[in-house]
Amino acid sequence: MTDFLITNIAHGLSGAVDGSRIAGAIRVRGGVITEIGPLAPQAGERVVDATGCVVTPGLVNTHHHLFQSVLKAVPEGMNAPLDRWLMKVPYAFWPYIDEETLRVSATIGLAELALTGATTVADHHYAFSDRIDYDPAAVLFETAERFGLRFLLARGGNTKGRAYFDDPTLPPAMTEPLEHYLAGVESAAARWHDPSPFAMTRVAAAPTTPIFNLEPAELPEVAAVARAKGLRIHSHLSENRTYVEHTLKAYGERPVPWLAKQGWTGPDVWYAHLVELDDAEVAHLAETGTAMAHCPQANARLGSGIAPADALHRAGGVVSLGVDGAGANEAADLGAALYAAFATHRAAKGVAAVTAETVLHWATEGGARCLGFERVGRLAPGMAADIALFDLAHPRCMGLHDPALAPVITGAVGLRASFVGGHRIVDNGRIPWLDLEGLAVDAHRATERLKQKRLEALA
């Protein structure tokens, strides 16, 4: 179903930075939007009725950790700040995530994302090691293909662990020599990276962090290899004060200016979090086109703070929205992320900090720009037919004077349908092929097995 007409659009947001709206109908041919406006169905044309819906571009999630969907509400990490949470949750459990567990975890996360409007997902998977007897990249791409989502693998990895992690119960850090890491990135790119405008799969080079998990001399080499292959560069940065204090102590500079000297800023680079930025760093990111994956839920859940996404946006920089791993927020819900971004900035900085339209832009066109998907993220002729229809029938949406804002201010309640390149992904609020009851059984089994493995390791 790549040729059709969406009719009766009364409430539509284009995703553009100016907050513009659309109405009428959207014509799709060959998975591409060809017309928008007061259009009548043509003879034999398939029709999708958007009565009672808000129509937006499909949402773009620019930072996730799908392996964490089986690490929700780990008791030791529930009330821990970031550094301790890292030790007690992902670093404690990742060696015990086998192929089946990763497949189940990725299915959970992608189901949550798809059912809340996601059509493009970037997953930062950083658990690679010679000790793993399967290819995590293959599992993730295969799972995303089943959903029909656009998928970018931010191929993570570490050449060293975090030296200051002092928990003696932690298993050895998952690391790779630099040559193995680069070979892994190149292998994934050769198999899955598609640079074409309507690509369904892409790859980025994404060490876990550039300041804790690589040697300084390795940073320029990773950047050079990525750029030689036409890959973008991604990582975590400045998620809390630890990043800033470490970089100041080790190199005498804050993280952004120091990494700029290593070739780690520019329009092909995006960072997750960026909570601890000063004004000069915000200005540098804006000037260089270095993008932010804003993760308001995880930053709030871990007590890290609120990233200056609003300041970067006002400076003309690229801001996108990331859900982050469910181990740090117990969800992969883009609707909740939209509302969190809207509410936290206004709570801390006043109602002028952001508008609902701005937040929707971050989650659509901003996200597509961040990931380099040139024909995604906006409802306009020539763009991919990645489209979400949010149903206004839920009680939370009743009584709205401006229903178009519902996906942001109500948390994207009730997705009726979504399309990726014109292919229907969600139909009447369901993923047609997915057995949710069976997935719940698989999730329970995988989670219990993971808990048992960790207990046995501690015994």
N, C-alpha and C positions, 0 to 999 in steps of 0.2 A: 504494500500500500504506500507507494511513493508519489502517487498522483492523486490529489484530493483538494477539497475546498473546505476550510473551516469557516462556518457562517455564524451569524448572530453574535458577533463580538461587540459587547457593550462596554467592557472594561478590559483594556489591554495596556500593558506597559512594554515599551520597545526594548528596554535595557540600556538605552543610550545614556551618556553622561548628562545630557540635558533633561532627563526625566520625561521625555516625550511619550505620548500615548498613541495608541492606535484604536481603530474601531472599524466595524464593517465585516470584512472577510479577509482571509489569507489564502491565496492560491499556491499550491505546491505542485511542482513538476519535477520528476526525477530526483526527489529528495531535496529540492532547492526551492526557496520562496521566490515566486516570480511576480506576484502582484499583491498589494494590500490596499483595501479601500471598499467602496460600495459595489461589490461584485455579485453578480447573479450566477447560480450554478449553470454550467454548460450541459448540453445533452449527454447523458450517461455518466456525468462526473460524480464521483463519490463525495459525499457530504458528511462532515463532522460538525455536529451542532454544539456550539459553545454557549448556548443559553444558560444563564445562571453560573457562569464561570468567569474567573479572571484569567486572561491569556498572557503569558510571559515567555521570554526565551527559556529554554531548558537551563537549569541551574548548573553552575560549574564549581566543583569542589577542588580547590587547588592544593590541599595538603591533608593527607590521611595516612593512617597506619592500619590497614585492614587486618593484620594479624592480631590486633588488640581487641577484636570483637568478642573473644573468649576470655578477656581479662577485665571485665567490668566489675567494679565494686570489690576488688581484692581488699580484704579487711586491713592488711598492713599498710595499704596505700591510701585509704579513704581520707584520712586527716593529715596527710603528709604533704609538705611543700615539694616543689619540683625535684630537687636533687635527691631527697630521700625517696620520693615516689618512684623515680627512675630505678633506684636500687631495689625497691621492694616489689615492683610490678614488671616492667618489660625486661630489665636486666636479670631479674630473678627467674623468669619463666621462659625466655625465648629459646634456650637450648632444648626445651622439651616440646616444642611445637613441631610435630611431624607433618608429613605431607597431607594426611587426611584432616588433621586439625586446622592447618592453614586453609585448606579448601572450604571447610565448614565455616571458619571464621570470615573468610572473604565473602562467602555467600551471604552470611548474616549482614555484614556491613554494606554490601552492594544492594541488598534488598531494602535495608533502611534508607539508603540514599535514593534509590530509584523511586520508592514510594513517597518520598518527600520532594520530588521534583528534579533530582539530579539527572543530567544527561551526559555530563563529562566528569570524569574522576581522575585525579592525580594521586597515586598512592606512593608514599615514601616508605619503601621497604628496606630496612637497614640491617636485617639479620642474615648475613651471608658469611659462610665459613667453609673451610674444607671438611669440617666435621658434619656438615649437612649432606645427607645421602640422596637428595632430590633437588630439583631446580625451582626455587620459589618463584622466579620470574615466570616460568611456564605455567605454574599453577594459577598465578594472578591473571595473566593474560587469558588463559582458557576460561576462567570463571567470568571475567568481564565480557568475553565474547558470548557466553550463554545469555547474559542479560541484554546484549546489544548496545552497551554503553560505549561512548568514546573513552579510551583509557590510556593514560600516560603513566608509565612506570618510572618513578624517580629512583633509579637503581642506587641504593645506599650501600653502606659498608664502612669498615673501620680498618685502618692500619695499626691502630693502638686503642686501648681502652682508656677510660677516664682515670687518671692516676689518683685522684683524691677520693674515689669510692673506697671506703674503708670497711664495708660490711664483709666479714669473713665467711658468711654463708653464701655469698654470691658464687655462681659457677664462673669458670674462666670466661673472660670477654670473648665474643665472637669477632675475630679479626682475620684479615687477609694481608699478605704482603702487597705492596703497591702494584707490582706487576700483575698479580692475580686480580686485584680490584679493577685495574684498567682493562684487562682481558675480559672480565665479566661485563663491564659496560659495553665494550666493543662487540662482544658476542650478542648481547641483548639487542643492541642497535642494529646489527646485521640482520637479525631475525624479525624484529618488530617495528623498527623506527620508520615511519612513513612521513616524509616531509611535505607531502602534497597538501593543498589547502583544505580538503575535506577528509583528512586522515582520520581513521578510526583508532590507530595505535601509534604511540610515540614513546620515546625513551629519553630520559635526562640523566646526567651524571650528578649523583646526590650523596656524597659522604654524610654520615650522620651529623657531625658538626665539623666545620673547618678549623676550629681552634682547639678542640679537645681530642679529635679522632684522626687527625693527620699531622705529620711533621710539617713544620713551616716550609721546608724545601720541596715538599710534595705538592703543595697547593698550586704553584704555577704549572706544573706538569699535568695535573688533573684538568685544569682549565684549558690548557693547550690541546689536550687530546679531545676533550669535549667539543671544542670549537672546530677542530679539524674534521670532526665527524658531523658537524652541524647540529650538535645537541645543546640543549639548554643546561644550566647549572642550578642546582637547588641544594638547600640545607636548612638546618635550624640555626638561628642566630639571635643573640641578645634576648633570650626568653626570660631571664631574670638577672639579678645583679651579679651572679657568679660569673657570667660570661664577660661582663665589663671589667670586673675586678681582676679576673685572670689575665685578660689581654693587656690591661694597664700594667700589671705587675710583670708580665713576661716580656712585653714588647714596647711598653711606654706609650701606647696609644689606645684609643677606644676601638672597638671591633670594626666598625665600618671603614674608617680611614686606613686602618692597618690592612684590612682585606682588599681595599681598593688597590694598594701597592702590590698585591699578589695577583692582580687580574681578576678579582672576584666580585666586581660590580659591573653593571652594564645592562643593556636592554635584553640580554639573553640570560639574566640571573634573577631568581626570585628566592626570597627567604621567608620561612615560617616564623611567626611570632613578632619579633622586633619590638618587644615591649619596652625595653630600656634603650631608647634613642634620645640623644640630645638634639637641639635645633639644627646644629651643623650637619649631623648625620641625616636628619630628615631632608635637609636641603640637598645633600649629595645624592641620596636615593632618587629624589625627584629629577635632578639635573641629568643623571646618568640613565634614567629609565629602569633602575633596579626595582623590582616589584616586591610587594608585601603580600604574603598569605596571612590574612588576619584571622586569628583563631580565638574569638572572644570567649567561647564556652570553656575551653580547656584552661585558658589563662585565668579565668575567674575561679574555676573549680580548684585549681592548684594555688590560688592566692598570689599569682605572679603579677597581676596588675592589668592595665588596659593599654594596649598598644596605641600609639598616636596615629592611627589609621586616618582619622579625620584631618589631622595636620598634613599628612602626606597627600591626601586627596586635594586639599585646598592649594597645596604647592604645585599641583599638576602632575603628581606622581601616579603610579599604577598600584591600585589597591584591589585585592581580591579577597574572597572568603574561603576559609578552610574549616572543616569540622574538626580535624585532628583525630587522633586515635580514641576509640571508645574506652580505652583503659583510663583516660584522663577526663572523660566527661560522660561516660556510661551511655553514649548515644552516637548514632551516625545520622542525625536528623538535621537536614539543612533548613527546615522551617524553624527549628529551635535556634539554629545559628543566626538566621536572619533577625529574629526577634532579639537575641542576645546582643548582636551588634547595634541594633537600633536603640535598645534600652540602656545598655551599660554606658555608652558615650554620653547620652543625655543625662543619665543619673550623675555622672562625675563632672560633666562640663557644661550642663545646661542644654535647653531645648534647641539652641542654634547649632549644636555640634554636628548633627547629621539629620537628614530627612529620610523618610522611608524610600523615596525614589533613589537616593544616593546608595543606600544599602543594597537595593535590588540591582543597581548598576554594578556594585562590587561583585555580586554573586553571578553576574551574567557576562556582560561585555568586559568588565574589568578582569574577571577570571580568564576569559578567552585570550585577552591580550597578555596576561601574565604567562600563560602556557604556550603562547605562540600559535593558537588556532585562529587563523586570520578570518575564516568564514563562519565563525561560531559566536554566539553570545548576544546577538541583536536581531530583532524582528525587522527585516528590511529586504527588499528584492535583492537577489544575488547571494543571500546568506543561506546557510544550511537550515533545513527544516527541523531544527532541534527546538521543540515547542512544548510547553507545559500548560495544562488546563487545570486550574485550581477550582474546586467546587465550592460554591458559596452556601450550600444547603446546610452546613454544620451550624448548630446554635451559636457558636462563637462568632460566626460571620453575620448573624442576623442583626439588623438595626444599624448597619454601617451606612453613614452618609456618603462615604467615598469607598465603594467596594473594591476599587482597583488596588487599594493599599493592603488588602487582606493578607496576601502571602507574607508580608513583612510584619505587620502589626498584630496578626493573630497567630503567627508561626506556621504559615503554609498548611493550614488544616485542610484535609480532604482533597487529595490529588485525584481528579477524575481520569485524566489521560495524559500521556506524554509520548513524544516522538523523537527519534534520533535519525537524522537524514531521511525523514518521512516514514520510517518504520515505527510502528506502534510498540512501545515498551511497556507502558502501563495502560490497562483497559478497564474502565469502570472501577478504579481503585485497586486493581489486582494486577499482579504479574502473572499472566495466564499460565505459564508453564511451571510455576514454582509452587510446590507443596509446602505451605508454611507449617502445617502440623508435623510433617516429616522433618522439616528443618529444625523445629523446636526439639524433637527427639534427638537428632544428630548433635545439636548444640549442647544439650544437657550431657550427653555421653562424652563429647569432646572436652567439655569443661571439667567434668568430674575426673576424667583420665589425666588431664593436665594437673589438677590439684593433687592427685595421688602421686604422680611422678615427682612433684616438688617435695611432697612429704617424705617420700622414699629417699630423695637426695639429701634431705636434712637429717635423716635418722642415723 
